[in-house]
Amino acid sequence: MASEENGRATILVAGTGPAGLSAALALAGAGVRTVLAGPPPSTSDKRTTALMRPAVAFLERLGLGRALGPDAAAPLATMRIVDATARLIRSPAVTFRAAEIGEDYFGVNIPNAVLNAALADAVRARGDIVWHETMVEEWRPEANGVEARLADGTVVRAALAVAADGRNSPARKAAGISVTTHRLPQRALVLNFAHQRHHDFTSTEFHTESGPCTQVPLPGGFRSSLVWVLRPRQAEELSVLDDDVLSKRLEARIQSFLGKVTVEPGRQVYPLSSALPARFAARRIALVGEAAHVFPPITAQGLNLGLRDVMDLAKVIRAHVQDPGSPAALLRYDMRRRPDILARSSAVNLVNASLLSGLLPAQLARSTGLALLSSLPFLRGFFMREGMQPGSGFAALLPTVARRG
């Protein structure tokens, strides 16, 4: 099967969410011919994404520096966890300040619609990405290449396909990769709201019996985004409330720490689930983004993990530029991504399970962990660094251990 053009291997990226668009931009500079398949990204998504500093730096290298500026994205200088449960064992509040580890900010919070539009513009501005604005209808992976038939009748033959086509990825299914999926008894109510007090570039995660209720700052100082994780019935009931009533309910939930709040139009509800594939690459198809991992919106890990998928894949492709879909390349990618994905998804699912559990041992374990974070600066610093970049917490901690030894 032909998968080269002018001596260069062809890579097909399926999916035009932020992971797919980022993959197309990153791989186009890796010495391969890049084809992108998928419709223009949605501009109706009201969610926002907290991008940690390594992800911001990566996107800036892809040409998105202006899109991540202060007019579009709000810096995250402080992150807090507040126990808002009414359970017997409650946890102390924990405050993470970027200044504590010598940083001005952990990252930035940017509306998904703004990020997607900027990524799409960057793809269109490049002359070395062929973008078919349609879906893949049929996959045919073979030993020496993968063939994809698009909805418009186009047939693309590639040495490697990048599955950035979401949590129900047809490409993943075509690769024969099994996935363990759990539907969670939760839904996320997403909206933006205005508030009386300046947010001071602080994100606050209120832990409740149904999951986290997370406020994240937006540019300007007096607006924030919200992801409120609730039981399905609660989410549906709140989603249809009058704006004034919902504003009062939200203000009470976040303990009025921002003063009076005003919910803005455009609320959305999303069902939550978790998913973990058995492998992250097979049969000339590599998984990135939600095709590779799905978990609840806790601790701002989702897209940051997806962008690390893209970064690692680009490194592997540069090392296997002659045949980026070879078994050796796919094995190398799987081995690079497995520790990071398993660690992050396990940690997030564990935190979420501890919130939902009414068992005293689970409450005690969560309370003890947060108490240690609150009282031990070196442990807090470790988790702050690890939250931004895997391995950086150990790198900072080991010299200290060596000196003490």
LUMTI-37295 format. One record per residue (C-alpha): residue in three letters; z, y negated, x. Coordinates in steps of 0.25 Angstrom, whole numbers, padded with zeros to 4 digits, always signed. Layout:
<recs>
alaZYX
...
</recs>
This chain:
<recs>
met+0000+0000+0000
ala-0004-0013+0006
ser+0008-0022+0008
glu+0003-0032+0019
glu-0006-0044+0019
asn-0011-0050+0032
gly-0002-0041+0040
arg+0011-0046+0032
ala+0019-0037+0023
thr+0020-0041+0009
ile+0034-0043+0002
leu+0035-0044-0013
val+0047-0051-0019
ala+0049-0048-0033
gly+0058-0058-0041
thr+0059-0073-0041
gly+0074-0076-0042
pro+0081-0082-0030
ala+0081-0069-0022
gly+0067-0066-0024
leu+0062-0081-0021
ser+0071-0081-0009
ala+0065-0068-0004
ala+0051-0073-0006
leu+0054-0085+0003
ala+0062-0077+0013
leu+0052-0066+0015
ala+0040-0075+0015
gly+0045-0080+0029
ala+0047-0066+0034
gly+0033-0063+0038
val+0029-0056+0025
arg+0020-0059+0014
thr+0029-0062+0002
val+0025-0060-0013
leu+0034-0065-0024
ala+0034-0059-0038
gly+0041-0066-0050
pro+0041-0077-0060
pro+0046-0091-0056
pro+0061-0091-0056
ser+0069-0096-0069
thr+0073-0110-0070
ser+0083-0107-0082
asp+0094-0100-0074
lys+0106-0108-0075
arg+0114-0100-0065
thr+0117-0105-0051
thr+0118-0098-0037
ala+0128-0101-0027
leu+0121-0099-0013
met+0130-0097-0001
arg+0126-0104+0012
pro+0118-0093+0018
ala+0110-0092+0006
val+0108-0107+0006
ala+0103-0106+0020
phe+0094-0095+0017
leu+0087-0103+0006
glu+0087-0115+0014
arg+0079-0107+0024
leu+0069-0104+0013
gly+0067-0118+0010
leu+0077-0121-0001
gly+0085-0131+0006
arg+0082-0143-0003
ala+0084-0134-0016
leu+0099-0131-0011
gly+0102-0145-0009
pro+0114-0153-0016
asp+0105-0157-0027
ala+0103-0143-0032
ala+0114-0135-0026
ala+0129-0137-0025
pro+0137-0133-0013
leu+0148-0123-0014
ala+0160-0128-0006
thr+0171-0121-0013
met+0172-0108-0021
arg+0185-0104-0029
ile+0189-0092-0036
val+0199-0094-0048
asp+0206-0083-0055
ala+0204-0087-0070
thr+0209-0074-0076
ala+0221-0072-0084
arg+0225-0059-0078
leu+0238-0054-0073
ile+0234-0055-0058
arg+0227-0068-0055
ser+0220-0072-0041
pro+0223-0085-0034
ala+0212-0095-0033
val+0203-0094-0021
thr+0195-0106-0015
phe+0184-0104-0005
arg+0180-0117+0003
ala+0168-0117+0011
ala+0175-0127+0021
glu+0185-0116+0024
ile+0174-0109+0032
gly+0168-0121+0037
glu+0157-0123+0027
asp+0153-0134+0018
tyr+0150-0125+0007
phe+0148-0110+0004
gly+0134-0112-0003
val+0127-0120-0014
asn+0126-0117-0029
ile+0112-0119-0035
pro+0106-0117-0049
asn+0097-0105-0049
ala+0086-0112-0056
val+0086-0122-0044
leu+0086-0111-0034
asn+0076-0103-0040
ala+0066-0115-0042
ala+0068-0119-0027
leu+0065-0105-0022
ala+0053-0104-0031
asp+0048-0117-0025
ala+0050-0112-0011
val+0042-0100-0014
arg+0031-0107-0020
ala+0031-0117-0008
arg+0028-0106+0002
gly+0014-0101+0004
asp+0018-0087+0009
ile+0024-0082-0004
val+0015-0076-0015
trp+0022-0078-0029
his+0018-0070-0041
glu+0025-0076-0052
thr+0026-0063-0060
met+0035-0051-0060
val+0033-0037-0054
glu+0029-0027-0065
glu+0028-0014-0057
trp+0033-0010-0043
arg+0027+0001-0034
pro+0035+0004-0022
glu+0028+0013-0012
ala+0031+0018+0002
asn+0022+0007+0009
gly+0024-0004+0000
val+0027-0009-0014
glu+0017-0013-0025
ala+0021-0023-0036
arg+0013-0026-0049
leu+0016-0039-0054
ala+0015-0044-0069
asp+0003-0052-0066
gly-0005-0039-0061
thr-0003-0043-0046
val+0000-0031-0037
val+0008-0034-0025
arg+0010-0024-0013
ala+0021-0027-0003
ala+0028-0020+0008
leu+0041-0024+0002
ala+0046-0029-0012
val+0058-0038-0013
ala+0065-0035-0026
ala+0071-0048-0031
asp+0069-0045-0045
gly+0083-0045-0051
arg+0094-0036-0055
asn+0085-0027-0063
ser+0074-0027-0052
pro+0062-0019-0055
ala+0059-0018-0040
arg+0072-0011-0037
lys+0069-0001-0048
ala+0055+0001-0042
ala+0062+0004-0028
gly+0070+0015-0034
ile+0083+0008-0031
ser+0095+0011-0040
val+0105+0001-0044
thr+0119+0002-0049
thr+0121-0009-0060
his+0133-0013-0068
arg+0133-0022-0080
leu+0145-0030-0080
pro+0153-0034-0092
gln+0150-0049-0089
arg+0140-0060-0091
ala+0139-0073-0084
leu+0138-0086-0092
val+0130-0096-0083
leu+0130-0111-0085
asn+0131-0125-0079
phe+0142-0135-0082
ala+0146-0149-0079
his+0160-0153-0076
gln+0169-0165-0074
arg+0175-0163-0060
his+0167-0161-0047
his+0165-0146-0043
asp+0168-0150-0029
phe+0157-0139-0025
thr+0167-0128-0029
ser+0163-0115-0036
thr+0175-0109-0044
glu+0175-0094-0048
phe+0185-0092-0060
his+0188-0077-0061
thr+0190-0072-0075
glu+0192-0059-0082
ser+0177-0059-0085
gly+0172-0063-0071
pro+0170-0076-0064
cys+0168-0089-0070
thr+0161-0097-0058
gln+0158-0112-0057
val+0149-0116-0046
pro+0146-0131-0043
leu+0132-0137-0046
pro+0127-0150-0039
gly+0132-0163-0043
gly+0147-0159-0043
phe+0149-0159-0058
arg+0141-0147-0063
ser+0143-0132-0060
ser+0137-0119-0064
leu+0145-0108-0070
val+0144-0093-0070
trp+0155-0087-0080
val+0156-0072-0080
leu+0161-0067-0094
arg+0161-0055-0102
pro+0148-0054-0110
arg+0154-0058-0123
gln+0161-0070-0117
ala+0148-0074-0110
glu+0140-0074-0123
glu+0151-0081-0131
leu+0152-0092-0121
ser+0137-0094-0119
val+0135-0098-0133
leu+0147-0108-0134
asp+0145-0123-0137
asp+0144-0131-0123
asp+0156-0138-0126
val+0164-0126-0129
leu+0159-0118-0117
ser+0162-0130-0108
lys+0177-0130-0113
arg+0177-0114-0111
leu+0171-0116-0097
glu+0181-0127-0093
ala+0193-0119-0097
arg+0187-0107-0089
ile+0186-0115-0076
gln+0200-0121-0079
ser+0194-0135-0080
phe+0193-0137-0065
leu+0180-0145-0066
gly+0185-0153-0078
lys+0177-0154-0091
val+0165-0145-0090
thr+0152-0146-0098
val+0143-0134-0100
glu+0128-0137-0098
pro+0117-0130-0106
gly+0110-0117-0101
arg+0121-0107-0101
gln+0117-0092-0098
val+0123-0078-0098
tyr+0120-0067-0089
pro+0125-0053-0089
leu+0131-0048-0076
ser+0129-0035-0069
ser+0130-0029-0055
ala+0119-0020-0048
leu+0118-0014-0035
pro+0106-0006-0030
ala+0107+0007-0022
arg+0098+0001-0011
phe+0092-0013-0008
ala+0078-0009-0004
ala+0069+0003-0006
arg+0054+0007-0008
arg+0050-0006-0002
ile+0058-0015-0011
ala+0070-0023-0007
leu+0080-0029-0016
val+0086-0043-0016
gly+0094-0051-0025
glu+0098-0045-0039
ala+0089-0033-0036
ala+0099-0030-0025
his+0112-0034-0031
val+0118-0039-0044
phe+0133-0043-0046
pro+0141-0053-0054
pro+0141-0068-0050
ile+0153-0069-0042
thr+0155-0076-0028
ala+0141-0081-0028
gln+0135-0069-0021
gly+0122-0065-0029
leu+0110-0073-0024
asn+0117-0075-0010
leu+0117-0060-0009
gly+0102-0060-0014
leu+0098-0070-0003
arg+0104-0062+0007
asp+0096-0050+0002
val+0084-0059+0005
met+0088-0063+0018
asp+0091-0049+0023
leu+0078-0044+0017
ala+0070-0055+0025
lys+0077-0051+0038
val+0073-0036+0035
ile+0059-0040+0032
arg+0057-0048+0045
ala+0062-0036+0053
his+0052-0027+0045
val+0040-0037+0043
gln+0029-0027+0045
asp+0035-0018+0033
pro+0046-0025+0026
gly+0047-0014+0015
ser+0048-0002+0025
pro+0060+0008+0023
ala+0067+0002+0036
ala+0066-0012+0031
leu+0072-0008+0017
leu+0083+0000+0023
arg+0086-0012+0032
tyr+0087-0022+0020
asp+0095-0012+0012
met+0105-0011+0024
arg+0106-0026+0026
arg+0109-0029+0012
arg+0118-0017+0008
pro+0131-0022+0014
asp+0130-0036+0008
ile+0126-0032-0006
leu+0136-0021-0007
ala+0147-0030-0002
arg+0144-0042-0011
ser+0141-0035-0024
ser+0153-0026-0022
ala+0162-0038-0020
val+0157-0046-0032
asn+0158-0034-0041
leu+0172-0031-0036
val+0176-0046-0039
asn+0170-0045-0053
ala+0176-0032-0056
ser+0190-0037-0052
leu+0188-0049-0062
leu+0184-0040-0074
ser+0195-0029-0071
gly+0209-0031-0078
leu+0215-0021-0069
leu+0227-0026-0061
pro+0223-0020-0047
ala+0209-0027-0048
gln+0216-0040-0052
leu+0226-0038-0040
ala+0215-0035-0030
arg+0207-0048-0034
ser+0219-0057-0034
thr+0223-0052-0020
gly+0210-0054-0015
leu+0209-0068-0020
ala+0223-0071-0015
leu+0219-0067-0001
leu+0207-0075-0001
ser+0215-0087-0006
ser+0226-0086+0005
leu+0218-0081+0017
pro+0208-0091+0023
phe+0202-0082+0032
leu+0199-0072+0021
arg+0194-0083+0012
gly+0185-0088+0024
phe+0180-0073+0025
phe+0175-0072+0011
met+0169-0086+0011
arg+0160-0083+0023
glu+0157-0069+0017
gly+0153-0075+0004
met+0143-0084+0011
gln+0137-0074+0021
pro+0141-0059+0023
gly+0147-0057+0036
ser+0151-0071+0039
gly+0165-0069+0035
phe+0167-0057+0045
ala+0160-0065+0055
ala+0170-0077+0054
leu+0182-0067+0052
leu+0179-0058+0064
pro+0181-0068+0075
thr+0194-0072+0069
val+0198-0057+0069
ala+0194-0056+0083
arg+0202-0068+0088
arg+0214-0063+0081
gly+0212-0049+0087
</recs>
